[in-house]
Amino acid sequence: MNAALAAAATLVATAFALSTLDRWLRRRRPHDLAWTVSLALFALGAGAMWWAESVGWNLGAFRIFYLAGAILNVPWLALGTVYLLAERRVADRVRTWLVLVSGFAVGVVLFAPTHGGIS
């Protein structure tokens, strides 16, 4: 059941990501691109869960699930809202910081030592 729910979440998130990507390609509005990134990250996290629930959890699946599904997707979703509510100059600064912080988060999650097993 968990694998089926994760599969459904992956497919729905991918469909929404493709929809917002299409909107961004047609209109070039930055909030659409931020939301596309967020939805793609959610789809990646759900896909990692789908994989892990289907064949068994391992450290790689857990790191991808945690990074894409829990850490990165919400700030990128919020960036879309910042683009809608703030001046473009301010939102662009937030995006620059978010790119840097996202890179830092990737490094921390991928190289953090782990203790114990993943089950």
Order of alpha helices (4+ residues) and beta strands (2+ residues): alpha-alpha-alpha-alpha-alpha
